[in-house]
Amino acid sequence: MKNLFNVLAIAIFALSFASCGEQTDAVESGVYEGTIDKVEPAKTEIYVKTADDKTLELYFTEATLLTKNGEKVAFDALEKGQKVEVEIEKIGKRLDPISVEILE
């Protein structure tokens, strides 16, 4: 009975924690333009709002190329409100950014 209680408590916690997060959308691999809605430096993660009102949750990998004016830049160059073009690869439910170009 105690184990059942622990399992239920963990499940309730996980569900409540998940519901507090950003609502994001699944899209296919491709190139998208949008505006940075949120930057999470500790997670090297950004949320991009596209023109068709989708929110993309993108966790940078070591292979992600971040550029501005054709030059490679550091993650801390990203700011909320910037226009970006992102090339992503969908792997399962995850969206991996192959490249992110800061447009302005």
C-alpha positions as CSV (number, residue, x, y, z in Angstrom):
1,M,0.0,0.0,0.0
2,K,2.8,2.4,0.8
3,N,4.4,1.7,-2.6
4,L,1.1,2.5,-4.3
5,F,0.9,5.8,-2.4
6,N,4.5,6.7,-3.5
7,V,3.8,5.9,-7.1
8,L,0.6,8.0,-7.1
9,A,2.4,10.9,-5.4
10,I,5.1,10.8,-8.0
11,A,2.6,10.6,-10.8
12,I,0.6,13.6,-9.5
13,F,3.8,15.6,-9.0
14,A,5.0,14.8,-12.5
15,L,1.6,15.8,-14.1
16,S,1.4,19.0,-12.1
17,F,5.0,19.9,-13.0
18,A,4.4,19.2,-16.7
19,S,1.3,21.4,-16.8
20,C,3.4,24.4,-15.6
21,G,5.6,24.3,-18.7
22,E,5.3,26.2,-21.9
23,Q,2.9,24.9,-24.5
24,T,4.9,23.9,-27.5
25,D,4.1,22.5,-30.9
26,A,5.5,19.6,-32.9
27,V,6.5,20.4,-36.5
28,E,8.4,18.5,-39.2
29,S,12.0,18.9,-40.0
30,G,12.6,22.1,-42.0
31,V,13.5,25.8,-41.9
32,Y,11.3,28.2,-39.9
33,E,11.4,32.0,-39.3
34,G,10.1,33.4,-36.0
35,T,10.8,35.5,-33.0
36,I,12.5,34.4,-29.8
37,D,9.9,34.3,-27.1
38,K,12.1,33.0,-24.3
39,V,15.8,32.2,-23.7
40,E,16.9,29.7,-21.1
41,P,20.7,30.1,-20.8
42,A,21.1,27.4,-18.1
43,K,19.6,24.8,-20.4
44,T,20.9,26.3,-23.7
45,E,17.3,26.4,-24.8
46,I,15.1,28.8,-26.7
47,Y,11.4,29.1,-27.5
48,V,10.7,30.5,-31.0
49,K,7.2,31.8,-32.0
50,T,6.6,31.3,-35.7
51,A,4.5,33.4,-38.0
52,D,1.8,30.8,-38.0
53,D,1.6,31.0,-34.1
54,K,3.5,27.8,-33.3
55,T,5.9,27.7,-30.4
56,L,9.1,25.7,-31.0
57,E,11.1,24.5,-28.0
58,L,14.7,24.1,-29.2
59,Y,17.5,22.6,-27.0
60,F,20.9,23.5,-28.5
61,T,23.3,20.6,-29.1
62,E,27.1,20.8,-29.5
63,A,26.5,20.6,-33.2
64,T,24.1,23.5,-33.4
65,L,25.5,26.4,-35.5
66,L,24.5,29.9,-34.2
67,T,25.3,32.8,-36.5
68,K,24.6,36.5,-37.0
69,N,25.6,38.3,-40.2
70,G,27.3,35.1,-41.4
71,E,29.6,35.0,-38.3
72,K,29.5,32.3,-35.6
73,V,28.4,33.8,-32.3
74,A,28.0,32.5,-28.7
75,F,24.7,31.5,-27.2
76,D,24.6,34.6,-25.0
77,A,24.0,36.7,-28.2
78,L,20.4,35.4,-28.2
79,E,17.7,37.7,-26.7
80,K,14.0,37.7,-26.4
81,G,12.4,39.5,-29.3
82,Q,15.1,38.8,-31.9
83,K,14.0,37.5,-35.3
84,V,15.6,34.2,-36.2
85,E,15.7,31.6,-38.9
86,V,16.0,28.1,-37.6
87,E,16.8,24.8,-39.4
88,I,15.5,21.9,-37.3
89,E,15.5,18.2,-37.5
90,K,12.7,16.3,-35.9
91,I,13.9,13.2,-34.0
92,G,11.0,11.4,-32.5
93,K,9.2,14.1,-30.5
94,R,12.3,16.2,-30.1
95,L,13.3,19.2,-32.3
96,D,17.0,19.6,-32.7
97,P,18.2,22.9,-34.1
98,I,20.8,22.3,-36.8
99,S,21.4,26.0,-37.3
100,V,20.0,29.3,-35.9
101,E,20.6,32.5,-37.8
102,I,19.9,35.8,-35.9
103,L,18.3,38.0,-38.4
104,E,18.1,41.3,-36.4
